[in-house]
Amino acid sequence: MTTEPLELTDLDLKAINVAKALAADAVEAAGSGHPGTPISLAPVAHLLYQYELRHDPADPNWLGRDRFVLSAGHASLLQYCQLFLTGYGIPMEGFTHFRSPAGLPGHPEFGYTPGIETTTGPLGAGLSNAVGLAIAARREHGLFEPDAADGASLFDHFVYTIMGDGCMQEGVASEAASLAGTLQLGNLIAIYDDNDISIEGDTDISFTEDPSKRFEAYGWQVLDVDWKAGGAYREDLQALHEALVTARAETKRPTMIRLHTIIAWPSPTKQGSEDSHGAKLGSEELAGLKTALGLDPQATFQLPDDVIAFTRSHAAERAAAERADWDARFAAWQQAAPERAALLERLQAGKLDAGLDAALPVWEVGDALATRAASGKTLTALAPVAPELWGGSADLAGSNNTTMAGEPSFLPADLARSDGDGPYGRTLHFGIREHAMGGILNGIALDGLTRPYGGTFMVFSDYMRPAVRLAALMGLGSIFVWTHDSIGVGEDGPTHQPIEHLAALRAIPGLAVVRPADANETAAAWAEILRRPQGPAGIVLSRQNLTVHADAETARAGVHRGAYVLAEATDATGAEVAPAAILVATGSEVGVAMDARELLQAEGTPTRVVSAPCLEWFTQQDEAYRASVLPEAGVRVSIEAGSAMGWREIVGDDGLIVSLDRFGASAPGAQLFKEYGFTGEAVAARVRDALARA
């Protein structure tokens, strides 16, 4: 393949040097940070933002843009410098007050800085997001322009990411890279900054494998660009450009470009040293760097007018040309495909199909089925009215019930197993990769047009917790499906029985933990989750059958509020009275509460049952509603087959917590519920004791 020479000007080279010094100055002013990689990779970032990426600084959210993910998020200044130089509207104070409330964050944060596609910092997580972004682009091609050739759709774009040695070592990157190779994501291009340095020194002390062979084994195209070849270090942007051209030409494999660099080059004494990785250079070293760059060694934050004029005008001119072409094609597509254009408009507006509620399945009170089964039936029912909803499981689809009936798999054509399977399918197969699954879901959600979900057993939410936390931090609409939610798992034993997980997940700010009590609550929960795209949700589902206690209308109104009165306290005549006991339960334990209420009511103890599928949504209600559900009068009792943590705030100092603060055992689920006190009789006995002491 022949590639046109990259024609760099003196202003390009000057802009690169200015970016190196700007990054070093920002860290020096902050007193902390990571200057080494932003210095040595400044040429890479300049090449990407000035010549390779399709982007528009005047419209950071342009639908037709390529995506860039800095997986090595500690090197945030690498990206900040280019966003500033190309005109994304970042003020200079962002650098002079770096790592402070008045400046740019220490790591890239989605929603805070224009041009940042995802929050990065935990190493390797950014690569999993990039894989999700690449998957989303392919799905959107099929959703909006399925007849377009590969690479020819308006919705096709490239996803670029920069990784470091730390990303390479984190397991989540391996998981994500393996799946990317299987899915043949030719729109994904990763640049691996191979500088042989980590915080503790040379990477040989802990990392001696050959990443090139590993990624080749994953099914990636691997290209090698060595700036250290020949004995003299040379920032060879022509070689990198040629590698990027080759990467874009490969449609069946993601590409890793292994770039051999010297960290902090050309810093005089700290280049190639861990001393430049995570600490400021110091005034003497910084002055030496600027001298080597041809800049004033005593001046700080040097931004020559000719550099700013060049970088911003060049980026703007490229964007204008690319926008003119894309916008014309987009207008033609709108005329030719009005129904798909209307769908795109709805998704961009964040609206749901008007027929969503009517599509929800309904069960009769007294029916019995597992909420995981009800969830699967709900997903199938929603498929026609919510084309934006899609997902799969970490190799547990048959148990998680995450496959919409009849929907094809998202697979390369040569891996298709049945008619309809292909690169634009709807059912994702994540394999046994929970952590990467979470990060990939976040990447799909970050793309902004679809709502992804991914399932596993609840006990394995531990494997994906970092991604769940990042979803909450970014306010993404990722949906996590967690089944087999308690000791009700039974014979699989304590390794598969979540105990502390509900409390641990509720501790994550911004995550809605939704544990429906029955089938109608499950259907209502899915609808409510779809109505709340501004944050992640985890829907927590049972393995065992649960009796339906709420009719569909009651469930929908109650789930919307997070908690509601399912059964009211009554006197002997059946008239509603103030409750002597208020039983608050979630999930399968709502049935236990209903059984206990029946016994207590028969004894003359007016007892209210509150189903609380989502405590986070309940706390968002006004004080009057919360007081109406949980009045001060009466003994409050929480019932949940998990840790007591968090329930004291609900039941108060005088309330009773029926919980499980030990690990389970291998036995049938019903036997375990009885042994650990989760039966109507056991709860009723504890309520009697509590009332006697009151």
Summary of the structure (lengths in Angstrom):
residues: 694
radius of gyration: 28.2
end to end distance: 83.8
largest distance: 94.7
contacts: 2559
relative contact order: 0.09
helix: 46%
strand: 13%
